Amino acid sequence: MAGEIPDLNATVRTGTGKGAARQARRDGLVPGIVYGGGNDPLPINIPYNVLFKKLKDGRFLSTLYNMKVDGQDDVRVICRNVQRDVVKDLPTHVDFMRLKRTTKINLFIPVVVEGEDDCPGIRKGGLLTMIRPEVELIVTAGDIPESITINVAGLEVGDTVTISDVTLPAGAKPTIDRDFVIANISAPSALASAADEEEAAEEAVEAEEGAAEEATDGGGEGSEE
């Protein structure tokens, strides 16, 4: 389950509009807004270097933060949008949504693989292919899992792992209402090519045999006449 919720420090942004936002950027800050939770929107600034590092670390849009703002109560938030400069691709504005512990949200949760050492398909040269390295789940804000686990022990080449094979955390469910594939054990390219060639050869033989049978049948009908 989720570990300690990381802090995210911000300051109240004085003034609104484009002028205040431009001034914040000149001061090395990224303007943003915190909304939802039954309270008024709160304009904020976040140090550019702090935000840039978190974006670079990854999973910023799926991480629950404890936002700390001077003069305000701490609040759990999740980022809902990061606007970027169209040329430099650097963050220019960020939107956060306040969350209660019971709030249901959609998040992409990473998949952890176990049992690779006990997978016959991999030992035979098969390749573990992650169709979905992350799975979108509906989770409760106060109980966000760090990951979900799949086990490939005992799987052979051609076998798959689907969402129904996964034990999901309590209260979590997938956003897709079907039994979708998360990973499979695929044949190595050499084996796959050999199999394709063998299949093609079998089809060619079957085609030749079919043509021969048709020719024989045709000849037999002519002799009867």
Secondary structure, DSSP 8 states (H G I E B T S, - for coil): ------EEEEEE--S-HHHHHHHHHHTTEEEEEEE-TTS--EEEEEEHHHHHHHHHHS-GGG-EEEEEETTS--EEEEEEEEEE-TTT--EEEEEEEEE-TT-EEEEEEEEEEE-GGG-HHHHTT-EEEES-SEEEEEEEGGG--S-EEEE-TT--TT-EEEGGGS---TT-EESS-S--EEEEEE--HHHHHHHHHHHHHHHHHHHHHHHHHHHHHHHHHHHH-
